[in-house]
């Protein structure tokens, strides 16, 4: 671990020059059920890595959604210092900061590879930290699921008319887009999705993808699973740290936290890449799930509505405008390169 951290740029010295012996006990609150595959286990893995890599000098204890604070109160809890760290998704905080969703998932936006490139090398993380500094928080990318599914539906979607009045669990900018084409977005934490879908309180729900959805048993509440995940093409999960707590850490511990966040960010994407198709095979072959692509008229309407929602968000908030313009510039660059690299290779490989 020490060798790996050194290779990633972590410096094993405190600001004073000698290694600090001071110990810290931190709490991490999350928006996920404890030990939930991928998301919950990713948060737990991050806490374990930090504790181990620091030799226990920074020991982190994880609290799942509802154990210390509700799922949607993680942002406020970390900001006020109830917990020093949080693991969640930035689009949950749209009501607090209009630009927040841009650092998680943008409809028809960047995929996971592009999000990592934009955040780490394209100026995205600097904008994210500029935004969160207003709330006394320091954000880090800390997980990505890759392109998600469009969602689970109790009834088939044959065209745009079938979405009128439909109640769907979908957060962030994706929820706002759905409202523009006639659906009613509902924001629910993960633990409430199955019961709401099964009871008919909602007609549809997007969560993550086959790996997580199978674990939640969503196929027992709805049989129609649609793709592609236009609403979350590369959703970045976040580790947020209370600014005051962050500043108490010696430099070497700060470096270790940053490096562990980056390691978990990469590890989670690898996990979902390995597990999603396995879970999808089980859903289709063993549980009779109907896998369908969204109709063309629906995708076209969603794309048009997305453009309007993004422009309105940018017009209403200067930092949202900076984030959107930065992201669009990076997307154009990535698209040009991928046309002769990733896409060309896929076409050649067959």
N, C-alpha and C positions, 0 to 999 in steps of 0.2 A: 504493500500500500504506500509506504514511504517513498519507494522508488517511483511509483506511478505519479504520485503527487508532485514530486520534484520535476519529473518530465513534463508535467502540465503547467509548471511555472509557480507552484506553491513554494514559498520561502520559509523554512523552518526556524525563523527567528522573530522575536517580538520587536516592537518599534524601538525598544531601548538597546537592542543588539544581542542580548542574551535571551534564551528561551524562557518565557514566563511560566511560573508554576501555579499561577492562579487558576482556580477551577470555577466552572459555570454550570448551572443546572437550568436548562431551558425547557419550555413547553412548546410543542407544535400542535396547533389545532387544524383540522382538515374539514373539507366539505364532503368527504367520502365515508362510507361505512368502514369500520375497522376490518382490515384484512381483505377488503374487496379486491378481486384480481386486477392487476395493472395499476389502478388509481390508488386504492388504499394501500396495497403492498408497495407501491412506488414510494409513497410518503414514509412508510415504515422503513423501507430500505435506505432512504435518504438519512433518516434519523440514526439508523444503525451505523451507516458509513461514517457519518460525522463523529459519532461517539468513539468508534474504533480508531479512525484515522488520527484523532486528537489524543489517543491514549486515555480517554475519559476526562480530559481537561474541559471539554465541552460535551456534556451528556444531555441528550435530547430525548424527551419522553413524548410519545404521540398520543393524541386524543382524537378519536374518530368523531364524525358528525354527531352532534347531540350529547356527547359525553361531557364536554366542558362548555361549549357554546353551540347553538344551532348551525347547520350547514351554511346558511347564508349570512352569518354574522362573523365569519372568519376575518374579513377585511377590517371591520371595526375593532374586533377583539385584539388583533395584532397592533393596530394603530394606537390604541389606548394603553397597550402594555399588559393586557390580561394574559397574553401569551407572547413569547418573544418571536415565534415563527408561525407561519401558516402555510398550508398547501391547498391550493384551490385553482380556480380558473378566472381570469380577469374579466370575462364577459358578464360575470355575475354582478359586477359593480357598475354597470352602465348608468344606473340611476344616481350614482355618486360622482362619476367622472365620464363624460361623454366619449372620451378617447380610449377608455379602458378596453373595450372589446377588440380594438385593433391589435392588441398584444396577445390575443388568444386565438380568435378565429374570425375571418372576414368572408362572407358569402362570395363564392367564386374567386377567392383570393389565393394566397400562397399555400402550397402544400408543405409537408413537414420539412423536406429538404430545403425548400426556399425560405421557410420561416427561420430555420436555423441560420441560413446564410444571411438573411436580412438582420436578425437580431444580433448575431455575433460579429458580423463583418460589414453590415450595410447601414449601420447607424440606428437600427431599431431599438436596441437595448438602451442607448443613451436617451432616446425620446421617452421610453418607458420609465426610466429612472427620473427624468424630469417631471413626468406626471405624478408618480407616486411620492416624490419628495414633498409635495403639497400636503400629503396625509401622514408624513412621518414614517414612511416605509421605503425599504430597499428591495426591489424585485429581482428575481433570477428565473430564467427558463428552467423548468424542472420536470419535464415529461412531455411526451407527444404520442398520440395514438395513431397518427397517420390519417388518411382520408376515412371519414366515418360513413355510416349508412344514412340514407335519407330518413329512415324511421319505420316504425311499426304501425300498421293501420288495421283497425277492426273490420273495415270493408275495403274492397278494391277501389283504386283510383284510376278511372278510365279517361278522365279529362279534367279540365279546370273547374267545371261545374261541381264536381264531387268534393271540392275543397271549400265550397261556400258554407260558412257557419261551422265548419269542423273545428272542434276544440283539440288543440295539439300541444303537448308539452314540448316547448322549444325555447331556449333562452337566447339572450344576446341580440345581435343584429339580425340573426336568422328569424327570430320571433317577430321582429318588426316587419321584416320582408313578408312573412306569411300573412300578417294582418293586412298588408296592402293588396293581397290577392283574394281576400275574403275569408280567411281562416281566423280563428281566435287563439292567439298564443297563450299558454299557461306556463308559468315558471315554477317547477317543483324540484326539490332535491331528489337525488337518485333513489333514496330509500322509499320514497312515496310513489314512484312511477308505476310499479306493478299493480298495487292495490287500486290506484286511480284508473288505470287502463282496464283492469279486470271488472271493476264495478260499473264502468261506463261513464264515470265522472269526466273522463277525457276520451276522445275518439281515436287518438293517435299519439305517438311519442317517439322522439328521437333521443337516444341515449349515447351510445358510443359506436359499437360494432359487434360482430358475432361473438367474440371472446367474452366481452362483458355482458352482452345481452342474454347469452345462454346461461351465464351464472345467475342472472336476475330472473330467469324464467319468463322472459317477456313473450316467448312463443306460446305460453299457456294462456295469455290474455289477448293475443292478436296473431293472426296467421299470415298476414301479408307484410312482407319485408321489402322495402323499396330502396333502390340506389339510383344515382350516385349521391354521396353526401355533399351536396352543393353548399350547405350551410356551414360545414366545418371541414374544409379540405386539409387543414394542417393545424389542428388545435393545440396550442402550447399551454401546458399547465405551468403554474407558477409556485415558487417558494418565495414568500414575502417575509422580510425580517423587520422588526421594529427598529427604526433609525437610532434611537437612543441606546438600545441594547447592542446594536451593531457597533457603535462607536466605542463601547466598553471593551470589545474584543481586541486582543493583541493582533498585530498584522498577520502572524503566521496562522492564527485560527480563522481570520477572515479569508485568507487564501484557501484554506482547507474547505471551508463552507462553500466557497465559490466553485472549487474544483469538484466537490461531491455533487453539487447541483448539476453541473455539466455532465458528470458521469451518469447520473440518474436520468437526465434528459435523453441521453443516447440509449441507455439500457431499456427504457420503457418503449421506445420506438421499435427496438429490436424484438422485444417481447410480443408486441402486438403484430408485428410483421410475421412472426413465427406462429402465432396462435390463431389469428383470425380465420384463415381458410380452414383449419382443422375444425374450429367451432361451427363454421358455416356448413361444412359437410354434414355434421351431426344434426344441425337444425333442419336441413333440407331432407336428408336421407332417413333420419330416425324419427323426426317430429312432424314431417309433412308441411314444413313452412313453404309458402309460395314466394320465391324470390323474383321480383319484377323491377323493371326499369321505369322510372317516372315517364309519363307520356311527354312527347315533344312540346305540346302546347303549354304544359305545366312548367317545364324547364325554361321555355322562352319567357313566360310571364314572370318567373322567379328571377331570371337574369335582368330583365328590364326593371323590375321593382327594386332589385338590389342596387342597381346603379343610382336610382333616385334616393334610396335610403342613405347610401354612403355620401352622396353629395350634400344632402340635407344635414347629416351629422357634421360634415366638414365645414359647412357654412355657419353652423351654430357654435363652433368651438375651435379656436385657433390651433390648439395642439392636435385636435382630431384632423384638421386640415394638413398640418405638417406630417402627421403619421400616414395619412392617406396618400399624399403626394410622394412621400419617401417610399412607401410600399409599392405604389404603381410603377415608379421608376425602377425599383429593384425587380419587379415582376417582368417588365419589358426586357431587362437585361437577361434574366434567367430564362425567359421564353426563347430568346434568340439563341442562347447557348444550348438549351435543351433540344432545340430543333435539329441540331447537328450532333448531339451527344445522346442523351437518354432516349428521346423519341426515335431518332434514327436507328439507334441500336435495337429498340423494341421491334421496329418494323423489319429490321434485318434478321433478328433472331427468330421471328415468326411465332 
